[in-house]
């Protein structure tokens, strides 16, 4: 099988990770990396056998680069992704995808016009335990879905600097709840605040309501001294709990508590492999630009709810 020529834009912590995985995958050939920091671009390029660039326009002229991961600062994601799409490249853009809805809509419009794949980096969907929970909900293994609760807390990440906790980490759980409920929420109510950091919110509690009185609760912060990533899904007949970090899944019902043996797999490798196969084999993407747009819309509604003290209804 011919390999997919790929490049990574932004060689910080996450961009370096993506470069590593692209180098490891059988489906891809890492050809280039781009960063405004020349030394960092050179270091990552040397480490993974790619060509470094500081000028995105020059890199985009390469015909052998067919797909690109955009891993820049959150506020520049949409700008760089739009350049790549206009150059005819398939794009995986990291969350939150864009600064605002208008930018996100422009990305969708451009990808559709160019007949290109546009996907968003919602990594959690590729964790095997999440897929196990999704199937259990669909097959009524836990009865009727009642509620989902997500807890994503840790200390302030040094890499962070241009968005708050809602668009940086809570947006992962916003996407997961949409995915598990298989529908969009009807309304959002949230409380956010700044305890240690002046510019952006560093904690958030978000409640999403769905059809039939069902709900989801999301707690996120950059205040807790240790890292926790937990998802609890409550059904009418059982409760499922997933630790995102260890990937351990626990299922409890009236009779027993079990822990299915699910092999640990690197979510980023599964995500980038899926992206490559969507391009190479024209497979249907698990996550589309529309998913990114909808998650961003809910995140913005949460921030608006906190600012106004009101429930924000989503049309």
C-alpha positions as CSV (number, residue, x, y, z in Angstrom):
1,X,0.0,0.0,0.0
2,X,1.3,3.4,-0.9
3,X,2.0,5.5,2.2
4,X,0.3,8.8,2.8
5,X,2.6,11.8,2.8
6,X,2.0,13.8,6.0
7,X,3.2,16.9,7.8
8,X,2.8,18.5,11.2
9,X,2.3,22.2,11.8
10,X,3.3,23.2,15.3
11,X,6.1,21.2,17.0
12,X,5.3,21.8,20.7
13,X,4.5,19.0,23.0
14,X,1.5,17.7,21.1
15,X,2.9,18.3,17.6
16,X,6.0,16.4,18.5
17,X,3.8,13.5,19.7
18,X,2.0,13.5,16.4
19,X,5.2,13.6,14.4
20,X,6.4,10.5,16.4
21,X,3.2,8.6,15.7
22,X,3.2,9.4,12.0
23,X,6.8,8.1,11.8
24,X,5.7,4.9,13.5
25,X,2.6,4.2,11.5
26,X,2.8,1.9,8.4
27,X,0.2,3.9,6.6
28,X,2.1,7.3,6.8
29,X,5.4,8.9,5.8
30,X,6.3,12.0,7.8
31,X,7.8,14.3,5.2
32,X,7.8,17.7,6.9
33,X,7.2,19.7,10.1
34,X,6.6,23.4,10.4
35,X,7.0,25.8,13.3
36,X,7.7,29.6,13.7
37,X,10.5,28.5,16.1
38,X,13.3,27.4,13.7
39,X,15.3,25.6,16.3
40,X,12.4,23.6,17.5
41,X,11.4,22.7,14.0
42,X,14.9,21.6,13.2
43,X,15.1,19.5,16.3
44,X,11.8,17.7,15.7
45,X,12.6,17.2,12.0
46,X,16.0,15.7,12.8
47,X,14.5,13.4,15.5
48,X,11.9,12.0,13.1
49,X,13.6,12.2,9.8
50,X,11.5,15.0,8.2
51,X,12.3,18.3,6.6
52,X,11.9,21.4,8.8
53,X,10.0,24.6,7.7
54,X,9.3,27.9,9.3
55,X,7.2,29.1,6.3
56,X,3.9,27.3,6.0
57,X,3.3,28.6,2.5
58,X,6.5,26.9,1.2
59,X,5.7,23.6,2.9
60,X,2.2,23.6,1.4
61,X,3.6,23.8,-2.1
62,X,4.9,20.2,-1.7
63,X,2.7,17.9,-3.8
64,X,3.9,14.8,-1.9
65,X,2.4,16.2,1.3
66,X,-1.3,15.2,1.1
67,X,-2.4,15.5,4.7
68,X,-1.6,17.8,7.6
69,X,-2.0,17.9,11.3
70,X,-2.5,21.4,12.8
71,X,-1.1,21.5,16.3
72,X,-0.5,25.3,16.9
73,X,-1.8,27.6,19.6
74,X,-5.6,27.4,19.9
75,X,-6.2,30.9,18.6
76,X,-4.3,30.2,15.4
77,X,-5.6,26.7,14.6
78,X,-8.3,27.9,12.2
79,X,-6.0,30.3,10.3
80,X,-3.4,27.6,9.7
81,X,-6.0,24.9,8.9
82,X,-7.7,27.2,6.3
83,X,-4.4,27.7,4.6
84,X,-3.8,24.0,4.4
85,X,-7.4,23.3,3.0
86,X,-7.0,26.0,0.4
87,X,-3.8,24.4,-0.7
88,X,-5.7,21.1,-1.2
89,X,-4.5,19.2,1.8
90,X,-6.6,16.9,4.0
91,X,-6.6,18.3,7.6
92,X,-6.7,17.1,11.1
93,X,-7.0,20.2,13.3
94,X,-6.6,20.0,17.0
95,X,-9.4,21.0,19.3
96,X,-11.0,23.5,19.9
97,X,-10.7,23.8,16.1
98,X,-11.3,27.6,16.0
99,X,-11.6,30.7,18.1
100,X,-15.2,31.2,17.2
101,X,-18.1,29.7,15.2
102,X,-17.5,31.9,12.1
103,X,-14.0,30.5,11.7
104,X,-15.2,26.9,12.2
105,X,-17.9,27.3,9.7
106,X,-15.4,28.7,7.2
107,X,-13.3,25.6,7.6
108,X,-16.3,23.3,7.0
109,X,-17.3,25.3,3.9
110,X,-13.8,25.2,2.4
111,X,-13.3,21.5,3.1
112,X,-16.6,20.8,1.4
113,X,-15.8,23.0,-1.6
114,X,-12.4,21.3,-2.0
115,X,-13.8,17.8,-1.4
116,X,-11.2,17.3,1.5
117,X,-11.3,15.5,4.8
118,X,-11.6,17.7,7.8
119,X,-11.5,16.1,11.2
120,X,-10.9,17.4,14.7
121,X,-8.6,16.0,17.4
122,X,-11.1,14.6,19.8
123,X,-8.8,11.9,21.1
124,X,-11.0,10.4,23.7
125,X,-13.3,8.7,21.2
126,X,-10.5,6.4,20.2
127,X,-10.0,5.0,23.7
128,X,-11.2,1.3,23.6
129,X,-13.2,1.7,26.8
130,X,-15.2,4.6,25.3
131,X,-16.0,2.4,22.3
132,X,-17.0,-0.4,24.7
133,X,-19.4,2.0,26.6
134,X,-20.8,3.3,23.3
135,X,-21.7,-0.3,22.2
136,X,-23.2,-1.1,25.7
137,X,-25.5,1.9,25.5
138,X,-26.5,1.1,21.9
139,X,-27.2,-2.6,22.8
140,X,-29.0,-1.6,26.1
141,X,-26.5,-3.6,28.1
142,X,-26.9,-1.0,30.9
143,X,-30.6,-0.4,30.3
144,X,-31.7,3.1,29.4
145,X,-29.0,5.8,29.5
146,X,-29.8,8.2,32.4
147,X,-26.7,10.3,33.0
148,X,-23.0,10.8,32.2
149,X,-20.5,12.4,34.6
150,X,-17.0,13.5,33.6
151,X,-14.2,14.7,35.8
152,X,-11.1,16.1,34.1
153,X,-8.9,17.9,36.6
154,X,-5.1,18.6,37.0
155,X,-2.6,21.3,37.7
156,X,-2.2,24.3,35.3
157,X,-0.4,23.0,32.1
158,X,2.7,25.1,31.3
159,X,1.9,24.8,27.6
160,X,-1.4,26.6,28.0
161,X,-1.7,30.3,27.3
162,X,-4.5,31.3,24.9
163,X,-7.8,29.7,26.0
164,X,-9.3,28.7,29.3
165,X,-10.2,25.3,30.7
166,X,-13.6,25.1,28.9
167,X,-12.2,25.2,25.4
168,X,-9.0,23.4,26.2
169,X,-10.0,20.3,28.2
170,X,-13.8,20.4,29.0
171,X,-14.5,20.4,25.2
172,X,-13.2,16.7,25.2
173,X,-16.1,15.7,27.5
174,X,-18.6,17.9,25.6
175,X,-17.8,15.8,22.5
176,X,-17.9,12.5,24.4
177,X,-21.3,13.3,25.9
178,X,-22.6,14.1,22.4
179,X,-21.1,10.9,21.1
180,X,-22.6,8.7,23.9
181,X,-26.0,10.3,23.9
182,X,-26.0,10.3,20.1
183,X,-27.7,13.6,20.0
184,X,-27.1,17.3,20.8
185,X,-28.0,18.8,24.2
186,X,-31.1,21.0,24.5
187,X,-29.6,23.4,27.0
188,X,-26.4,24.3,28.9
189,X,-25.9,25.7,32.4
190,X,-22.4,26.4,33.6
191,X,-20.3,28.1,36.4
192,X,-16.7,29.0,35.6
193,X,-14.2,31.2,37.4
194,X,-10.6,32.2,37.9
195,X,-9.0,31.2,41.2
196,X,-5.3,31.2,40.4
197,X,-5.0,32.6,36.9
198,X,-6.0,36.1,35.9
199,X,-6.6,35.8,32.1
200,X,-8.7,32.6,31.7
201,X,-11.1,30.5,33.6
202,X,-9.3,27.8,35.5
203,X,-12.3,25.8,36.7
204,X,-15.7,25.0,35.3
205,X,-18.8,23.0,36.2
206,X,-21.1,22.4,33.2
207,X,-24.5,20.7,33.0
208,X,-26.0,19.6,29.7
209,X,-29.6,18.6,29.4
210,X,-30.9,16.2,26.8
211,X,-34.3,14.8,25.6
212,X,-36.3,12.9,28.1
213,X,-34.8,14.6,31.2
214,X,-31.4,13.0,30.7
215,X,-28.3,15.0,31.7
216,X,-24.5,15.2,31.7
217,X,-22.2,16.8,34.2
218,X,-18.7,18.0,33.4
219,X,-16.2,19.1,36.0
220,X,-12.9,20.5,34.8
221,X,-10.1,22.5,36.4
222,X,-6.4,23.4,36.4
223,X,-6.3,23.6,40.2
224,X,-6.1,20.0,41.5
225,X,-2.6,18.8,42.6
226,X,-3.0,15.5,40.8
227,X,-4.3,14.4,37.4
228,X,-7.7,12.7,37.2
229,X,-9.6,11.7,34.0
230,X,-12.8,9.8,34.8
231,X,-16.0,9.1,33.0
232,X,-19.1,7.5,34.7
233,X,-22.1,6.5,32.7
234,X,-25.3,5.6,34.6
235,X,-28.0,3.4,33.1
236,X,-31.2,2.1,34.5
237,X,-29.7,-1.3,35.0
238,X,-25.9,-0.7,35.4
239,X,-23.2,1.8,35.9
240,X,-20.0,2.0,33.8
241,X,-16.8,3.8,35.0
242,X,-13.8,4.4,32.8
243,X,-10.4,5.7,33.9
244,X,-9.1,7.4,30.8
245,X,-5.5,7.3,32.0
246,X,-5.3,3.6,32.9
247,X,-8.1,2.6,30.4
248,X,-9.6,0.4,33.1
249,X,-13.3,-0.1,32.8
250,X,-15.6,-1.2,35.6
251,X,-19.2,-2.3,35.2
252,X,-21.6,-2.6,38.2
253,X,-25.1,-3.9,38.3
254,X,-27.4,-5.3,41.0
255,X,-25.6,-8.7,41.0
256,X,-21.9,-8.1,40.4
257,X,-19.0,-5.8,39.6
258,X,-16.8,-6.8,36.7
259,X,-13.7,-5.4,34.9
260,X,-13.6,-6.5,31.3
261,X,-10.1,-7.3,30.0
262,X,-9.6,-4.6,27.3
263,X,-6.1,-4.3,25.9
264,X,-4.5,-0.9,26.4
265,X,-3.9,0.9,23.1
266,X,-2.5,4.4,22.4
267,X,-5.4,6.6,21.4
268,X,-3.3,9.0,19.4
269,X,-2.0,6.1,17.2
270,X,-5.5,4.9,16.6
271,X,-6.7,8.4,15.8
272,X,-3.9,9.2,13.3
273,X,-4.2,5.8,11.7
274,X,-7.9,6.3,11.2
275,X,-7.3,9.8,9.7
276,X,-4.7,8.2,7.3
277,X,-7.1,5.4,6.3
278,X,-9.9,7.9,5.7
279,X,-7.7,9.6,3.1
280,X,-6.1,6.5,1.6
281,X,-9.1,4.2,1.6
282,X,-11.8,6.8,1.5
283,X,-13.3,5.5,4.8
284,X,-16.0,7.4,6.6
285,X,-14.5,9.5,9.4
286,X,-15.5,8.8,13.0
287,X,-15.2,12.6,13.8
288,X,-16.1,15.3,11.3
289,X,-15.7,19.0,11.1
290,X,-19.4,19.2,12.1
291,X,-18.6,17.5,15.4
292,X,-15.9,20.1,16.0
293,X,-18.3,22.9,15.2
294,X,-21.0,21.6,17.5
295,X,-18.6,21.0,20.4
296,X,-17.3,24.5,20.1
297,X,-20.8,25.9,20.0
298,X,-21.6,24.1,23.3
299,X,-18.4,25.3,24.9
300,X,-19.2,28.9,23.9
301,X,-22.7,28.5,25.3
302,X,-21.2,27.3,28.6
303,X,-19.1,30.4,28.8
304,X,-22.1,32.6,28.0
305,X,-24.1,30.8,30.7
306,X,-21.5,31.4,33.3
307,X,-21.2,35.1,32.3
308,X,-24.9,35.7,32.4
309,X,-26.0,33.3,35.1
310,X,-28.7,31.9,32.8
311,X,-29.5,28.6,31.1
312,X,-28.6,28.8,27.5
313,X,-31.0,27.0,25.2
314,X,-29.5,25.4,22.1
315,X,-31.6,25.5,18.9
